[in-house]
Amino acid sequence: MKISPKINNLDLGIDNFALTNKAKVIMKPYNLITILGPTATGKTGVATELAYQMKSEIISADSRQVYRGMDLGTGKDISEYTVNGHAIPYHLIDIVDAGYQYNVFEFQRDFIPAFEDIQSRNIVPIMCGGSGLYLEAILKGYRLIQVPNNDELRAQLVDKNLEELTEILKAYKSDLHNTTDVDTTKRAIRAIEIEEYYSKNPGIDTNFPEINSLVVGIKFDRLSRRKRITQRLKQRFDEGMLDEVQKLLDSGVTPEALVYYGLEYKYLTLHLTGKLSYKEMFEQLNTAIHQFAKRQMTWFRRMERNGTTIKWLDGYMPMEEKMEKIKEWMGNY
């Protein structure tokens, strides 16, 4: 996907935000280390060990670990944030209540002060996660801006055809490069709405920290990854994941809210509300997580095609060798 200097948020499936791209060539040194990979590849362990050795702090880039009370289902692995008796500071974990719908706009908003605070103490932050949109929003320097709906403007545009909407949009931006803005009337109306908002709010702050990240990926071969996913799922059930979801339901979080979060919370809720047997729930969830991991790898490969350099580590490599390789890539930090 080619990103123009200002791209309609609809390209990323975000209905209420606009996106800008801060395109700068940034030279070394690295001011961020990113550890990414599909689920069940041991990202957290690598990130926390690196943070321990670098005396660093971790910023989570996981779309579900922000929720309090959602621990086993999101794979927080909080115990791994203690290395050799040393507690590794972390950010953007347990920051909102379950039931809330956190989004990538809020992630960027919350990432910036965490990143700047860590940097102000002469520490190179470590971003760790597997949520591709969250990771790419930081690494590519996109800046999401919350643009409210303009019902009056929409009413004026609703009866116009796509050709008419395209001409209106060109009046705002004559250099219309992003043709996906006008591939449907819905997209075109939203694009016009965004441009109208910009025209009425010229002082919008679109600044974003200059990011130059070493990006390290952790991966296993396909069969190993599948085995690890199933083993990890069984372990989380043994640790009480079903009780965790029941506790959330008992606390007043609605079944609909939990189903919204997908994967573990969707299928366990369907079981607890009588819609799936335990066997059906486990089998369907296990399949869904495998499919999710495949989509994660597809996203990461797309990131590479679009210019993000990801240096991959074999998940089976001993931790000491992983650390040596990362430090080598950092330039012997």
N, C-alpha and C positions, 0 to 999 in steps of 0.2 A: 504494500500500500504506500503510495507516494504521499508524503505529508507536505502540504503547502504551508507558507508562513502563517496562515490562519485557516484552520480546518474545522468544518462543522463537526460538532460533538457527536452527531448521529453516526459517524463512521465507526465510533467505538461503542455504539450502543448506549450512550449516555444521553438521556432525554432532556436534562435541564442545565447543561453546562456547555460553555464554549471552550475552544481549545486554541492556544497559540503555541508556536514552536520557536524557541530561542535557539537559533542556529549559530553556534560559535565553535571555532576550532580552539580547543584548549590543550595546552601542552602539559607535560608532566611537571611536577610530581602528581601522583594520584592523591586525591583528597577524599576518596571513598573506596572501600573494598566491598564488592557485592558477591555474595555466595548464593547461588540459585541452583535449582534442579527440580525434577518431579518429586511427588510425594514418596516418602519412605526411602530416601537415598542418604539420609544422615546429614542433611544440611546443617541442622542446629548444632550437632556435635562438632563439625568442622568449624563453624562460625565461633562457637564459644571457646574452643581450644585456641583459635587464632586470636580472639579477643584477650584471652588470658596471657598469651605470649607477647602481644603488642600493648598490653595494658589499655585496651580499647573498650568500646561500648557498642551494643548492637541495636540497630533500628529494625524492627520487624516489618517485612513487606508481605504480610499475610492478611487476606481480606476477612478472615474469620477469627483470628487470634486477638482481635481488638475487643472481643466480647467477654465480659465477666461471667463466670459460671459455665463457660463453654470450653472445657479444658481437654478432656480425653478425646472428644469428637473433633477438635481442631488440631490435635497433635502438638500441643504447646511444649510438652517435654520440659517443664520448668526445672525439673531436677538437673537437667543438663547445663543450666546456667550457673551451677557451682562447679568449679574446676580446681582440684587440689585444695579444697577448703576455701577457695576465693569466690565470692559472689560476683558474677558478671552483670554489670548494669545493663538493663534493656529498656527500650522505649516502644510505644505504640502496641503494647500488649495490655489487655484488661483496662481499656480506657472508656468503654461504653457498656451500657446494660444490654443483656440479651433481650431480643425483641425489637431493638432499634435496627434501622437499615443504613449502616455505614456505607460510604461510597468513595470512589477514587478522588473526587474533589476534596473531601474531608481528609483523605490520606495525605494528599499533597500539602494541604493547609497545615496539618499536624507534623509532617515530615520536616518542613523548613525550620521551625524553631528548634526541633530536636537536633537536626544536622548542624545548625549554626551554634547551638550551645556546646555541643561536643567539640566542634572545631575551635571554638573560642578558648578551650582548655588545651590546645595543641595536641589533640587526639585525632587520629584518622578513624572515622566511624566505619562500622561494618554493617551493611544492609543485608539481611538474610530473609529469603522467602521464596515461594513458588507461584505467587499470584502474578501472572505475566503482565497484565495491564498495570498493576501497581508498580512493578519493577520498571517497565518501559516508560511509564510516565515520568519517572525520576531520571533514568539513564538518558533518555532522549531530550530532556529539558522541556517537555510540553508543560504548558501552564493552563490549567483548567480554571475557568471563570464562571461563577454561578450567574446564569442569565435567567431572570424570571419570565414566565409566560406573559405575553402581551395580548390579552383577550380582544381588546379593541382592534388592534392591528390584524389579528387573525380573522376577525369578522369581515374586515375589509378585503382580505385576500382569498377567502375560502372559495369564492365562485370563479376565480381566475384559473386559466389553464396553465400548463407547464411552460409554454412559450412566453406567455405574459409574465409569469413569475420570474423566469430567467432574465427578462429585460429589466424588471424592477431590481433584481439582485445586481445586475451589471451597473445600474445607476449608483449603487453603493461601492462596488468594487469592479472597476472596468477590466482589471487584469484577473478575470475569473478563470483560475487554473483548475480548481478542484471540481471537476464535473460531477462528482458524486453528490455535491450540494444540490444539483438540479436533476437527479435521475428519477425523483418522484415529487409530486406536489407537496407531500408532507415535509420532505427534506428541504425543498425550496422555501416553503413558508417559514420553517425554523431558521434557515440560513438568513432570510430577510429579517426575521425577528432579532437575531443576534446582531446583525449589522446595524439595525436601528438602535439597539441598546448601546453599541459602541459609539454611534454618532451623538447620542444624548449624554454619554458618560465618557468624555475624552480623557479624563484623568485616571482611568482604570490602571491600577498597578499590575503590570504583567511581568515584573521582575522575578527571576528565579535564580537560585544560587548556581554558580558555574560548577558543573559536575565533571570530573575526570576520574572515572572509576575503572579499576581493574575488576573485570567480571570473571568469576570462577564458577564453573558448573560442575556438579557432582552427578555422575550417572553410572548405571549398571547396565549390563546387557538385558535384553527384553525378558528372557526367561527368569533371570535372577531378580529383576525388578518385580515381576509378577509374584514370585515366591515371597519376597520381602513384604509386599503389600498385604498378602493374605495372612502371613505370620503376624504382622503388626496389627492387623484388624482383630485377629483372635486374641492377641495380648490385651488390646484395649477393652474388649468385652470382659476378659478375666479381671481387669482392673476396675470394672464397674461403670462402663460407658452407658449401659442401659439405665442404671440408677441415676446417672447424671442427667439424662434426658427426662426421666420421670420427675426428678427434682425441679427442673425448669418448668415443666408443665404444672406441677403442684404450686409453684411460686406465682403462677398467673400468666406466664408466657403462653400465648395461644398456639394450638397446633398449626394454624396457618402460618404464624410467624416462624416457627421452627422449620416447617417444610420449605419456606422461602430460602433458608440457608443451604439447602441441598445436601447431597451425600449422606453422611452419618445422621444428621438431624432430620432429614426427610424420611429416611427409611426406618429409623428407630421410632419416630413419631407415628408413622403408618402402622407399625407393629403394636405400639402401645395403645393406639386408638382402635385396634381390632381390625384393621384393614389388610394386614399381612400376617401370616403365621411367622414364627421365629425362623423356620427354615427358608421360607420365601424371602423374608427380610434379609437374612445373611447372604443368601446367594445373589440377590439383586444388588445389594450394597457392594458386595465384593466385585461384581462385574462393573458397577458404576465407577468404583475407584480406579480399576484398571483402565477404563475408558478415559477417566479424568487425567490420569498420568500420561496417557498417550497424547491427549490434547495439550497438556503442558509442554511435552517435548516438541510438538508441532509448533507451538507458539515460540519456543526458544529457537527453533530452526529458522522460523520466519524473522526473528530478531537478527539472527546472523546474516540472513540474506539482505536485510535492510541496513546493514552496516555495523551492527554491534559485534565486537570481537568477544567471544566467549572462550576461555581457556578451560578445557575439560579435564577433570581428574577422574580416574577409574575409582569407583567407590570401594573396590577391594584393596586399594593401596593402603598400607599401614598409615596411621595418623601422623607419625613422625615424618614419613616421606611426603605426605600431603602438605605439611607445614613447610618443609624444605622447598618444595616446588612452588608454593604460593610466594614464599619470600624471594625465591629466585625471580619469579615474574614481577615482583614488586621492585626489583633492583636491589635485593639484599637490604630491605628496610631496616 
